[in-house]
Amino acid sequence: MEAKIEKISELSKLSSVKTRMSDDLFHLLVSLASVTCYLAFHWKNMTGFRLRS
């Protein structure tokens, strides 16, 4: 019985780590998308370059 509880505890920890890694990856991708949009907007305005419309 104690071994089952320990195994469940380990699985719970692994699931928690996996969820945190997924959340971190999502936030990283959102940040990169935001920076890309910001730079594209300002680069367009500074250089007079027109992106496809």
PDBQT receptor file of N, H, CA, C and O in Angstrom, charges set to zero:
ATOM      1  N   MET A   1       0.825  -1.194   0.000  1.00  0.00    +0.000 N 
ATOM      2  CA  MET A   1       0.000   0.000   0.000  1.00  0.00    +0.000 C 
ATOM      3  C   MET A   1       0.868   1.256   0.000  1.00  0.00    +0.000 C 
ATOM      4  O   MET A   1       0.603   2.210  -0.732  1.00  0.00    +0.000 OA
ATOM      5  N   GLU A   2       1.898   1.240   0.825  1.00  0.00    +0.000 N 
ATOM      6  H   GLU A   2       2.113   0.466   1.419  1.00  0.00    +0.000 HD
ATOM      7  CA  GLU A   2       2.789   2.402   0.919  1.00  0.00    +0.000 C 
ATOM      8  C   GLU A   2       3.523   2.632  -0.401  1.00  0.00    +0.000 C 
ATOM      9  O   GLU A   2       3.774   3.773  -0.791  1.00  0.00    +0.000 OA
ATOM     10  N   ALA A   3       3.863   1.542  -1.082  1.00  0.00    +0.000 N 
ATOM     11  H   ALA A   3       3.659   0.616  -0.766  1.00  0.00    +0.000 HD
ATOM     12  CA  ALA A   3       4.543   1.661  -2.381  1.00  0.00    +0.000 C 
ATOM     13  C   ALA A   3       3.623   2.307  -3.411  1.00  0.00    +0.000 C 
ATOM     14  O   ALA A   3       4.073   3.105  -4.232  1.00  0.00    +0.000 OA
ATOM     15  N   LYS A   4       2.337   1.965  -3.372  1.00  0.00    +0.000 N 
ATOM     16  H   LYS A   4       1.970   1.317  -2.705  1.00  0.00    +0.000 HD
ATOM     17  CA  LYS A   4       1.378   2.566  -4.303  1.00  0.00    +0.000 C 
ATOM     18  C   LYS A   4       1.249   4.065  -4.050  1.00  0.00    +0.000 C 
ATOM     19  O   LYS A   4       1.203   4.861  -4.988  1.00  0.00    +0.000 OA
ATOM     20  N   ILE A   5       1.190   4.439  -2.777  1.00  0.00    +0.000 N 
ATOM     21  H   ILE A   5       1.227   3.792  -2.016  1.00  0.00    +0.000 HD
ATOM     22  CA  ILE A   5       1.084   5.862  -2.431  1.00  0.00    +0.000 C 
ATOM     23  C   ILE A   5       2.322   6.612  -2.905  1.00  0.00    +0.000 C 
ATOM     24  O   ILE A   5       2.219   7.723  -3.424  1.00  0.00    +0.000 OA
ATOM     25  N   GLU A   6       3.487   6.008  -2.729  1.00  0.00    +0.000 N 
ATOM     26  H   GLU A   6       3.571   5.106  -2.307  1.00  0.00    +0.000 HD
ATOM     27  CA  GLU A   6       4.730   6.652  -3.166  1.00  0.00    +0.000 C 
ATOM     28  C   GLU A   6       4.765   6.779  -4.689  1.00  0.00    +0.000 C 
ATOM     29  O   GLU A   6       5.210   7.797  -5.220  1.00  0.00    +0.000 OA
ATOM     30  N   LYS A   7       4.300   5.749  -5.386  1.00  0.00    +0.000 N 
ATOM     31  H   LYS A   7       3.939   4.922  -4.955  1.00  0.00    +0.000 HD
ATOM     32  CA  LYS A   7       4.269   5.792  -6.850  1.00  0.00    +0.000 C 
ATOM     33  C   LYS A   7       3.315   6.882  -7.334  1.00  0.00    +0.000 C 
ATOM     34  O   LYS A   7       3.633   7.619  -8.266  1.00  0.00    +0.000 OA
ATOM     35  N   ILE A   8       2.150   6.982  -6.703  1.00  0.00    +0.000 N 
ATOM     36  H   ILE A   8       1.892   6.383  -5.946  1.00  0.00    +0.000 HD
ATOM     37  CA  ILE A   8       1.187   8.031  -7.064  1.00  0.00    +0.000 C 
ATOM     38  C   ILE A   8       1.790   9.405  -6.801  1.00  0.00    +0.000 C 
ATOM     39  O   ILE A   8       1.603  10.328  -7.593  1.00  0.00    +0.000 OA
ATOM     40  N   SER A   9       2.504   9.541  -5.704  1.00  0.00    +0.000 N 
ATOM     41  H   SER A   9       2.656   8.790  -5.061  1.00  0.00    +0.000 HD
ATOM     42  CA  SER A   9       3.156  10.809  -5.375  1.00  0.00    +0.000 C 
ATOM     43  C   SER A   9       4.191  11.180  -6.436  1.00  0.00    +0.000 C 
ATOM     44  O   SER A   9       4.271  12.337  -6.848  1.00  0.00    +0.000 OA
ATOM     45  N   GLU A  10       4.979  10.205  -6.875  1.00  0.00    +0.000 N 
ATOM     46  H   GLU A  10       4.914   9.266  -6.539  1.00  0.00    +0.000 HD
ATOM     47  CA  GLU A  10       5.980  10.455  -7.915  1.00  0.00    +0.000 C 
ATOM     48  C   GLU A  10       5.318  10.850  -9.233  1.00  0.00    +0.000 C 
ATOM     49  O   GLU A  10       5.775  11.772  -9.908  1.00  0.00    +0.000 OA
ATOM     50  N   LEU A  11       4.247  10.156  -9.597  1.00  0.00    +0.000 N 
ATOM     51  H   LEU A  11       3.876   9.407  -9.048  1.00  0.00    +0.000 HD
ATOM     52  CA  LEU A  11       3.529  10.490 -10.830  1.00  0.00    +0.000 C 
ATOM     53  C   LEU A  11       2.942  11.894 -10.755  1.00  0.00    +0.000 C 
ATOM     54  O   LEU A  11       2.939  12.628 -11.743  1.00  0.00    +0.000 OA
ATOM     55  N   SER A  12       2.451  12.259  -9.593  1.00  0.00    +0.000 N 
ATOM     56  H   SER A  12       2.453  11.663  -8.790  1.00  0.00    +0.000 HD
ATOM     57  CA  SER A  12       1.899  13.600  -9.399  1.00  0.00    +0.000 C 
ATOM     58  C   SER A  12       2.989  14.657  -9.570  1.00  0.00    +0.000 C 
ATOM     59  O   SER A  12       2.758  15.695 -10.190  1.00  0.00    +0.000 OA
ATOM     60  N   LYS A  13       4.167  14.397  -9.025  1.00  0.00    +0.000 N 
ATOM     61  H   LYS A  13       4.355  13.553  -8.521  1.00  0.00    +0.000 HD
ATOM     62  CA  LYS A  13       5.289  15.335  -9.168  1.00  0.00    +0.000 C 
ATOM     63  C   LYS A  13       5.688  15.475 -10.632  1.00  0.00    +0.000 C 
ATOM     64  O   LYS A  13       5.914  16.587 -11.108  1.00  0.00    +0.000 OA
ATOM     65  N   LEU A  14       5.778  14.356 -11.349  1.00  0.00    +0.000 N 
ATOM     66  H   LEU A  14       5.595  13.452 -10.961  1.00  0.00    +0.000 HD
ATOM     67  CA  LEU A  14       6.144  14.402 -12.762  1.00  0.00    +0.000 C 
ATOM     68  C   LEU A  14       5.112  15.174 -13.573  1.00  0.00    +0.000 C 
ATOM     69  O   LEU A  14       5.465  15.944 -14.466  1.00  0.00    +0.000 OA
ATOM     70  N   SER A  15       3.851  14.969 -13.264  1.00  0.00    +0.000 N 
ATOM     71  H   SER A  15       3.564  14.343 -12.538  1.00  0.00    +0.000 HD
ATOM     72  CA  SER A  15       2.781  15.682 -13.960  1.00  0.00    +0.000 C 
ATOM     73  C   SER A  15       2.881  17.180 -13.700  1.00  0.00    +0.000 C 
ATOM     74  O   SER A  15       2.676  17.988 -14.606  1.00  0.00    +0.000 OA
ATOM     75  N   SER A  16       3.193  17.543 -12.478  1.00  0.00    +0.000 N 
ATOM     76  H   SER A  16       3.359  16.887 -11.742  1.00  0.00    +0.000 HD
ATOM     77  CA  SER A  16       3.329  18.956 -12.116  1.00  0.00    +0.000 C 
ATOM     78  C   SER A  16       4.489  19.597 -12.871  1.00  0.00    +0.000 C 
ATOM     79  O   SER A  16       4.364  20.717 -13.368  1.00  0.00    +0.000 OA
ATOM     80  N   VAL A  17       5.608  18.897 -12.957  1.00  0.00    +0.000 N 
ATOM     81  H   VAL A  17       5.709  17.988 -12.553  1.00  0.00    +0.000 HD
ATOM     82  CA  VAL A  17       6.773  19.418 -13.681  1.00  0.00    +0.000 C 
ATOM     83  C   VAL A  17       6.441  19.571 -15.158  1.00  0.00    +0.000 C 
ATOM     84  O   VAL A  17       6.798  20.577 -15.771  1.00  0.00    +0.000 OA
ATOM     85  N   LYS A  18       5.765  18.590 -15.733  1.00  0.00    +0.000 N 
ATOM     86  H   LYS A  18       5.474  17.773 -15.235  1.00  0.00    +0.000 HD
ATOM     87  CA  LYS A  18       5.394  18.643 -17.148  1.00  0.00    +0.000 C 
ATOM     88  C   LYS A  18       4.466  19.828 -17.414  1.00  0.00    +0.000 C 
ATOM     89  O   LYS A  18       4.621  20.524 -18.417  1.00  0.00    +0.000 OA
ATOM     90  N   THR A  19       3.511  20.056 -16.526  1.00  0.00    +0.000 N 
ATOM     91  H   THR A  19       3.385  19.490 -15.711  1.00  0.00    +0.000 HD
ATOM     92  CA  THR A  19       2.587  21.181 -16.680  1.00  0.00    +0.000 C 
ATOM     93  C   THR A  19       3.333  22.505 -16.608  1.00  0.00    +0.000 C 
ATOM     94  O   THR A  19       3.082  23.407 -17.407  1.00  0.00    +0.000 OA
ATOM     95  N   ARG A  20       4.253  22.625 -15.647  1.00  0.00    +0.000 N 
ATOM     96  H   ARG A  20       4.457  21.892 -14.998  1.00  0.00    +0.000 HD
ATOM     97  CA  ARG A  20       5.029  23.863 -15.522  1.00  0.00    +0.000 C 
ATOM     98  C   ARG A  20       5.881  24.107 -16.759  1.00  0.00    +0.000 C 
ATOM     99  O   ARG A  20       6.000  25.245 -17.215  1.00  0.00    +0.000 OA
ATOM    100  N   MET A  21       6.474  23.049 -17.307  1.00  0.00    +0.000 N 
ATOM    101  H   MET A  21       6.376  22.125 -16.937  1.00  0.00    +0.000 HD
ATOM    102  CA  MET A  21       7.287  23.202 -18.513  1.00  0.00    +0.000 C 
ATOM    103  C   MET A  21       6.422  23.649 -19.684  1.00  0.00    +0.000 C 
ATOM    104  O   MET A  21       6.844  24.491 -20.477  1.00  0.00    +0.000 OA
ATOM    105  N   SER A  22       5.219  23.097 -19.801  1.00  0.00    +0.000 N 
ATOM    106  H   SER A  22       4.876  22.413 -19.156  1.00  0.00    +0.000 HD
ATOM    107  CA  SER A  22       4.301  23.497 -20.871  1.00  0.00    +0.000 C 
ATOM    108  C   SER A  22       3.906  24.958 -20.715  1.00  0.00    +0.000 C 
ATOM    109  O   SER A  22       3.864  25.701 -21.696  1.00  0.00    +0.000 OA
ATOM    110  N   ASP A  23       3.616  25.373 -19.485  1.00  0.00    +0.000 N 
ATOM    111  H   ASP A  23       3.650  24.770 -18.688  1.00  0.00    +0.000 HD
ATOM    112  CA  ASP A  23       3.258  26.770 -19.228  1.00  0.00    +0.000 C 
ATOM    113  C   ASP A  23       4.416  27.701 -19.569  1.00  0.00    +0.000 C 
ATOM    114  O   ASP A  23       4.211  28.752 -20.177  1.00  0.00    +0.000 OA
ATOM    115  N   ASP A  24       5.630  27.320 -19.179  1.00  0.00    +0.000 N 
ATOM    116  H   ASP A  24       5.796  26.467 -18.685  1.00  0.00    +0.000 HD
ATOM    117  CA  ASP A  24       6.803  28.145 -19.475  1.00  0.00    +0.000 C 
ATOM    118  C   ASP A  24       7.017  28.268 -20.972  1.00  0.00    +0.000 C 
ATOM    119  O   ASP A  24       7.329  29.352 -21.466  1.00  0.00    +0.000 OA
ATOM    120  N   LEU A  25       6.852  27.176 -21.698  1.00  0.00    +0.000 N 
ATOM    121  H   LEU A  25       6.598  26.296 -21.297  1.00  0.00    +0.000 HD
ATOM    122  CA  LEU A  25       7.023  27.202 -23.151  1.00  0.00    +0.000 C 
ATOM    123  C   LEU A  25       5.971  28.096 -23.793  1.00  0.00    +0.000 C 
ATOM    124  O   LEU A  25       6.284  28.863 -24.704  1.00  0.00    +0.000 OA
ATOM    125  N   PHE A  26       4.729  28.006 -23.331  1.00  0.00    +0.000 N 
ATOM    126  H   PHE A  26       4.474  27.382 -22.592  1.00  0.00    +0.000 HD
ATOM    127  CA  PHE A  26       3.658  28.847 -23.856  1.00  0.00    +0.000 C 
ATOM    128  C   PHE A  26       3.978  30.324 -23.632  1.00  0.00    +0.000 C 
ATOM    129  O   PHE A  26       3.826  31.132 -24.547  1.00  0.00    +0.000 OA
ATOM    130  N   HIS A  27       4.418  30.683 -22.426  1.00  0.00    +0.000 N 
ATOM    131  H   HIS A  27       4.542  30.026 -21.682  1.00  0.00    +0.000 HD
ATOM    132  CA  HIS A  27       4.735  32.080 -22.131  1.00  0.00    +0.000 C 
ATOM    133  C   HIS A  27       5.929  32.560 -22.952  1.00  0.00    +0.000 C 
ATOM    134  O   HIS A  27       5.969  33.718 -23.368  1.00  0.00    +0.000 OA
ATOM    135  N   LEU A  28       6.888  31.691 -23.184  1.00  0.00    +0.000 N 
ATOM    136  H   LEU A  28       6.856  30.750 -22.846  1.00  0.00    +0.000 HD
ATOM    137  CA  LEU A  28       8.032  32.056 -24.018  1.00  0.00    +0.000 C 
ATOM    138  C   LEU A  28       7.586  32.347 -25.447  1.00  0.00    +0.000 C 
ATOM    139  O   LEU A  28       8.007  33.343 -26.035  1.00  0.00    +0.000 OA
ATOM    140  N   LEU A  29       6.744  31.496 -26.003  1.00  0.00    +0.000 N 
ATOM    141  H   LEU A  29       6.402  30.687 -25.525  1.00  0.00    +0.000 HD
ATOM    142  CA  LEU A  29       6.266  31.708 -27.370  1.00  0.00    +0.000 C 
ATOM    143  C   LEU A  29       5.417  32.970 -27.483  1.00  0.00    +0.000 C 
ATOM    144  O   LEU A  29       5.515  33.690 -28.476  1.00  0.00    +0.000 OA
ATOM    145  N   VAL A  30       4.589  33.248 -26.484  1.00  0.00    +0.000 N 
ATOM    146  H   VAL A  30       4.509  32.663 -25.677  1.00  0.00    +0.000 HD
ATOM    147  CA  VAL A  30       3.784  34.473 -26.491  1.00  0.00    +0.000 C 
ATOM    148  C   VAL A  30       4.695  35.692 -26.427  1.00  0.00    +0.000 C 
ATOM    149  O   VAL A  30       4.458  36.679 -27.123  1.00  0.00    +0.000 OA
ATOM    150  N   SER A  31       5.730  35.633 -25.602  1.00  0.00    +0.000 N 
ATOM    151  H   SER A  31       5.922  34.831 -25.036  1.00  0.00    +0.000 HD
ATOM    152  CA  SER A  31       6.674  36.747 -25.497  1.00  0.00    +0.000 C 
ATOM    153  C   SER A  31       7.404  36.971 -26.818  1.00  0.00    +0.000 C 
ATOM    154  O   SER A  31       7.567  38.112 -27.250  1.00  0.00    +0.000 OA
ATOM    155  N   LEU A  32       7.839  35.900 -27.454  1.00  0.00    +0.000 N 
ATOM    156  H   LEU A  32       7.706  34.973 -27.102  1.00  0.00    +0.000 HD
ATOM    157  CA  LEU A  32       8.526  36.033 -28.739  1.00  0.00    +0.000 C 
ATOM    158  C   LEU A  32       7.602  36.613 -29.801  1.00  0.00    +0.000 C 
ATOM    159  O   LEU A  32       8.033  37.429 -30.617  1.00  0.00    +0.000 OA
ATOM    160  N   ALA A  33       6.349  36.207 -29.800  1.00  0.00    +0.000 N 
ATOM    161  H   ALA A  33       5.999  35.544 -29.137  1.00  0.00    +0.000 HD
ATOM    162  CA  ALA A  33       5.387  36.751 -30.758  1.00  0.00    +0.000 C 
ATOM    163  C   ALA A  33       5.166  38.238 -30.510  1.00  0.00    +0.000 C 
ATOM    164  O   ALA A  33       5.082  39.019 -31.458  1.00  0.00    +0.000 OA
ATOM    165  N   SER A  34       5.071  38.633 -29.254  1.00  0.00    +0.000 N 
ATOM    166  H   SER A  34       5.138  37.999 -28.484  1.00  0.00    +0.000 HD
ATOM    167  CA  SER A  34       4.875  40.045 -28.920  1.00  0.00    +0.000 C 
ATOM    168  C   SER A  34       6.065  40.885 -29.356  1.00  0.00    +0.000 C 
ATOM    169  O   SER A  34       5.890  41.960 -29.929  1.00  0.00    +0.000 OA
ATOM    170  N   VAL A  35       7.265  40.404 -29.090  1.00  0.00    +0.000 N 
ATOM    171  H   VAL A  35       7.406  39.531 -28.625  1.00  0.00    +0.000 HD
ATOM    172  CA  VAL A  35       8.470  41.137 -29.484  1.00  0.00    +0.000 C 
ATOM    173  C   VAL A  35       8.555  41.234 -31.003  1.00  0.00    +0.000 C 
ATOM    174  O   VAL A  35       8.922  42.281 -31.535  1.00  0.00    +0.000 OA
ATOM    175  N   THR A  36       8.223  40.167 -31.697  1.00  0.00    +0.000 N 
ATOM    176  H   THR A  36       7.925  39.316 -31.265  1.00  0.00    +0.000 HD
ATOM    177  CA  THR A  36       8.252  40.177 -33.163  1.00  0.00    +0.000 C 
ATOM    178  C   THR A  36       7.276  41.204 -33.720  1.00  0.00    +0.000 C 
ATOM    179  O   THR A  36       7.620  41.952 -34.635  1.00  0.00    +0.000 OA
ATOM    180  N   CYS A  37       6.074  41.247 -33.184  1.00  0.00    +0.000 N 
ATOM    181  H   CYS A  37       5.794  40.639 -32.441  1.00  0.00    +0.000 HD
ATOM    182  CA  CYS A  37       5.081  42.235 -33.643  1.00  0.00    +0.000 C 
ATOM    183  C   CYS A  37       5.554  43.650 -33.356  1.00  0.00    +0.000 C 
ATOM    184  O   CYS A  37       5.428  44.532 -34.204  1.00  0.00    +0.000 OA
ATOM    185  N   TYR A  38       6.095  43.869 -32.172  1.00  0.00    +0.000 N 
ATOM    186  H   TYR A  38       6.197  43.152 -31.482  1.00  0.00    +0.000 HD
ATOM    187  CA  TYR A  38       6.590  45.194 -31.794  1.00  0.00    +0.000 C 
ATOM    188  C   TYR A  38       7.698  45.648 -32.741  1.00  0.00    +0.000 C 
ATOM    189  O   TYR A  38       7.675  46.771 -33.244  1.00  0.00    +0.000 OA
ATOM    190  N   LEU A  39       8.661  44.770 -32.975  1.00  0.00    +0.000 N 
ATOM    191  H   LEU A  39       8.679  43.858 -32.566  1.00  0.00    +0.000 HD
ATOM    192  CA  LEU A  39       9.778  45.124 -33.852  1.00  0.00    +0.000 C 
ATOM    193  C   LEU A  39       9.320  45.332 -35.288  1.00  0.00    +0.000 C 
ATOM    194  O   LEU A  39       9.799  46.247 -35.958  1.00  0.00    +0.000 OA
ATOM    195  N   ALA A  40       8.413  44.511 -35.765  1.00  0.00    +0.000 N 
ATOM    196  H   ALA A  40       8.024  43.768 -35.220  1.00  0.00    +0.000 HD
ATOM    197  CA  ALA A  40       7.911  44.667 -37.132  1.00  0.00    +0.000 C 
ATOM    198  C   ALA A  40       7.205  46.003 -37.285  1.00  0.00    +0.000 C 
ATOM    199  O   ALA A  40       7.381  46.681 -38.298  1.00  0.00    +0.000 OA
ATOM    200  N   PHE A  41       6.413  46.391 -36.305  1.00  0.00    +0.000 N 
ATOM    201  H   PHE A  41       6.270  45.841 -35.482  1.00  0.00    +0.000 HD
ATOM    202  CA  PHE A  41       5.694  47.662 -36.366  1.00  0.00    +0.000 C 
ATOM    203  C   PHE A  41       6.671  48.835 -36.380  1.00  0.00    +0.000 C 
ATOM    204  O   PHE A  41       6.546  49.739 -37.206  1.00  0.00    +0.000 OA
ATOM    205  N   HIS A  42       7.640  48.822 -35.469  1.00  0.00    +0.000 N 
ATOM    206  H   HIS A  42       7.742  48.087 -34.798  1.00  0.00    +0.000 HD
ATOM    207  CA  HIS A  42       8.576  49.940 -35.381  1.00  0.00    +0.000 C 
ATOM    208  C   HIS A  42       9.558  49.958 -36.546  1.00  0.00    +0.000 C 
ATOM    209  O   HIS A  42       9.947  51.034 -37.000  1.00  0.00    +0.000 OA
ATOM    210  N   TRP A  43       9.963  48.805 -37.033  1.00  0.00    +0.000 N 
ATOM    211  H   TRP A  43       9.647  47.931 -36.664  1.00  0.00    +0.000 HD
ATOM    212  CA  TRP A  43      10.872  48.758 -38.174  1.00  0.00    +0.000 C 
ATOM    213  C   TRP A  43      10.176  49.331 -39.398  1.00  0.00    +0.000 C 
ATOM    214  O   TRP A  43      10.781  50.067 -40.178  1.00  0.00    +0.000 OA
ATOM    215  N   LYS A  44       8.909  48.993 -39.562  1.00  0.00    +0.000 N 
ATOM    216  H   LYS A  44       8.418  48.396 -38.928  1.00  0.00    +0.000 HD
ATOM    217  CA  LYS A  44       8.125  49.505 -40.685  1.00  0.00    +0.000 C 
ATOM    218  C   LYS A  44       8.041  51.030 -40.611  1.00  0.00    +0.000 C 
ATOM    219  O   LYS A  44       8.207  51.707 -41.626  1.00  0.00    +0.000 OA
ATOM    220  N   ASN A  45       7.789  51.567 -39.437  1.00  0.00    +0.000 N 
ATOM    221  H   ASN A  45       7.654  51.017 -38.613  1.00  0.00    +0.000 HD
ATOM    222  CA  ASN A  45       7.661  53.015 -39.276  1.00  0.00    +0.000 C 
ATOM    223  C   ASN A  45       9.000  53.734 -39.417  1.00  0.00    +0.000 C 
ATOM    224  O   ASN A  45       9.038  54.849 -39.937  1.00  0.00    +0.000 OA
ATOM    225  N   MET A  46      10.088  53.131 -38.972  1.00  0.00    +0.000 N 
ATOM    226  H   MET A  46      10.057  52.225 -38.550  1.00  0.00    +0.000 HD
ATOM    227  CA  MET A  46      11.396  53.792 -39.018  1.00  0.00    +0.000 C 
ATOM    228  C   MET A  46      11.993  53.762 -40.418  1.00  0.00    +0.000 C 
ATOM    229  O   MET A  46      12.663  54.719 -40.809  1.00  0.00    +0.000 OA
ATOM    230  N   THR A  47      11.780  52.719 -41.172  1.00  0.00    +0.000 N 
ATOM    231  H   THR A  47      11.236  51.942 -40.855  1.00  0.00    +0.000 HD
ATOM    232  CA  THR A  47      12.428  52.587 -42.476  1.00  0.00    +0.000 C 
ATOM    233  C   THR A  47      11.529  53.008 -43.622  1.00  0.00    +0.000 C 
ATOM    234  O   THR A  47      11.998  53.173 -44.748  1.00  0.00    +0.000 OA
ATOM    235  N   GLY A  48      10.265  53.183 -43.356  1.00  0.00    +0.000 N 
ATOM    236  H   GLY A  48       9.884  53.049 -42.441  1.00  0.00    +0.000 HD
ATOM    237  CA  GLY A  48       9.336  53.498 -44.424  1.00  0.00    +0.000 C 
ATOM    238  C   GLY A  48       9.016  52.287 -45.276  1.00  0.00    +0.000 C 
ATOM    239  O   GLY A  48       8.363  52.398 -46.314  1.00  0.00    +0.000 OA
ATOM    240  N   PHE A  49       9.478  51.135 -44.833  1.00  0.00    +0.000 N 
ATOM    241  H   PHE A  49      10.008  51.044 -43.990  1.00  0.00    +0.000 HD
ATOM    242  CA  PHE A  49       9.233  49.890 -45.566  1.00  0.00    +0.000 C 
ATOM    243  C   PHE A  49       7.804  49.449 -45.320  1.00  0.00    +0.000 C 
ATOM    244  O   PHE A  49       7.341  49.436 -44.179  1.00  0.00    +0.000 OA
ATOM    245  N   ARG A  50       7.107  49.090 -46.378  1.00  0.00    +0.000 N 
ATOM    246  H   ARG A  50       7.483  49.100 -47.304  1.00  0.00    +0.000 HD
ATOM    247  CA  ARG A  50       5.724  48.651 -46.222  1.00  0.00    +0.000 C 
ATOM    248  C   ARG A  50       5.665  47.134 -46.309  1.00  0.00    +0.000 C 
ATOM    249  O   ARG A  50       6.117  46.525 -47.279  1.00  0.00    +0.000 OA
ATOM    250  N   LEU A  51       5.100  46.548 -45.274  1.00  0.00    +0.000 N 
ATOM    251  H   LEU A  51       4.733  47.043 -44.485  1.00  0.00    +0.000 HD
ATOM    252  CA  LEU A  51       4.850  45.115 -45.318  1.00  0.00    +0.000 C 
ATOM    253  C   LEU A  51       3.658  44.868 -46.225  1.00  0.00    +0.000 C 
ATOM    254  O   LEU A  51       2.872  45.779 -46.484  1.00  0.00    +0.000 OA
ATOM    255  N   ARG A  52       3.520  43.652 -46.706  1.00  0.00    +0.000 N 
ATOM    256  H   ARG A  52       4.159  42.912 -46.496  1.00  0.00    +0.000 HD
ATOM    257  CA  ARG A  52       2.388  43.343 -47.584  1.00  0.00    +0.000 C 
ATOM    258  C   ARG A  52       1.082  43.684 -46.887  1.00  0.00    +0.000 C 
ATOM    259  O   ARG A  52       0.898  43.415 -45.700  1.00  0.00    +0.000 OA
ATOM    260  N   SER A  53       0.188  44.279 -47.648  1.00  0.00    +0.000 N 
ATOM    261  H   SER A  53       0.338  44.498 -48.612  1.00  0.00    +0.000 HD
ATOM    262  CA  SER A  53      -1.106  44.611 -47.040  1.00  0.00    +0.000 C 
ATOM    263  C   SER A  53      -2.230  43.885 -47.739  1.00  0.00    +0.000 C 
ATOM    264  O   SER A  53      -3.392  44.041 -47.365  1.00  0.00    +0.000 OA
TER     265      SER A  53
